[in-house]
Amino acid sequence: MHWLYLGVAILFETIGTTALKASDGMTRLGPAIIVVLAYILSFWLLALVLRVIPVGVAYAIWAGLGITLIAGIGWVLFGQRLDLPALIGMGLIIAGIVVINLFSKTVGH
């Protein structure tokens, strides 16, 4: 269940960050409310995950997947471009998450 919570925490973090961009510096009320609610839910779920998964591992997965998802959302929704070094870097982030999940004994499966 903790992996589901982590996935949903990442989803809410991604929603919150997307709304943060849409809030135009927190000047638009609707997106600003979404930012606050999504981050509250994300951190609450992450806190539940930390009961089971070590903080370093959980945060690496949460942040790494959040970074790559937001970069993709920025490209699709906001027309932001990613150059080759950015894509390679994000690929390395994903590779790191895969290595942690497949080979680390600190992650309880």
C-alpha positions in Angstrom: 0.0 0.0 0.0 2.9 2.4 0.7 3.9 2.3 -3.0 0.4 3.3 -4.0 0.6 6.2 -1.5 4.0 7.2 -2.9 2.6 7.2 -6.4 -0.4 9.3 -5.4 1.8 11.7 -3.5 3.9 12.2 -6.7 0.7 12.7 -8.6 -0.5 15.4 -6.2 2.9 17.1 -6.2 2.8 17.2 -10.0 -0.7 18.6 -9.9 0.4 21.2 -7.4 3.5 22.3 -9.4 1.5 22.5 -12.6 -1.1 24.7 -10.8 1.8 26.8 -9.4 2.8 27.6 -12.9 -0.8 28.3 -13.9 -1.3 30.5 -10.8 0.8 33.3 -12.3 2.8 33.9 -9.1 -0.2 33.0 -6.9 -2.2 35.8 -8.3 -5.0 33.6 -9.7 -7.2 32.3 -7.0 -8.4 29.0 -8.6 -4.9 27.6 -9.4 -3.5 29.0 -6.1 -6.1 27.0 -4.1 -5.2 23.9 -6.1 -1.5 24.5 -5.3 -2.2 24.5 -1.6 -4.5 21.5 -1.5 -2.4 19.4 -3.8 0.8 20.1 -1.8 -1.0 19.3 1.5 -2.2 16.0 0.2 1.2 15.2 -1.3 3.1 15.9 1.9 0.5 14.0 4.0 0.8 10.9 1.8 4.6 11.2 1.7 4.6 11.3 5.5 2.6 8.1 5.6 5.1 6.5 3.2 8.0 7.5 5.5 6.6 5.1 8.1 7.7 2.2 5.8 10.3 3.5 3.3 13.5 5.2 4.4 13.3 8.9 4.0 16.3 9.2 1.5 14.8 6.5 -0.8 11.3 7.8 -0.6 12.3 11.4 -1.2 14.6 10.5 -4.1 11.8 8.6 -5.8 9.2 11.4 -5.0 11.5 14.2 -6.2 13.0 12.4 -9.2 9.7 11.3 -10.7 8.2 14.7 -9.9 11.0 16.4 -11.8 10.6 14.3 -14.9 6.8 14.5 -14.9 6.8 18.3 -14.5 9.4 18.6 -17.3 7.1 16.6 -19.5 4.0 18.6 -18.5 5.9 21.8 -19.1 6.7 20.6 -22.6 3.2 19.5 -23.4 1.1 22.2 -21.7 3.3 25.2 -21.6 5.4 24.7 -24.7 8.7 24.6 -22.8 11.5 23.1 -24.7 14.0 20.5 -23.3 17.5 20.3 -24.9 19.5 17.1 -25.1 21.5 17.6 -21.9 18.2 18.1 -20.0 16.7 14.9 -21.5 19.9 13.0 -20.7 19.8 14.3 -17.1 16.2 13.3 -16.6 17.0 9.9 -18.1 19.7 9.5 -15.5 17.3 10.4 -12.8 14.9 7.7 -14.0 17.8 5.2 -14.2 18.7 6.0 -10.6 15.1 5.4 -9.5 15.1 2.1 -11.3 18.5 1.1 -9.7 17.2 1.9 -6.3 14.0 -0.1 -6.8 15.6 -3.1 -8.4 18.9 -3.5 -6.4 18.8 -1.6 -3.1 18.2 -3.6 0.0 17.0 -0.5 1.8 13.7 -0.5 -0.1 11.1 -2.9 1.3 9.1 -4.6 -1.4 
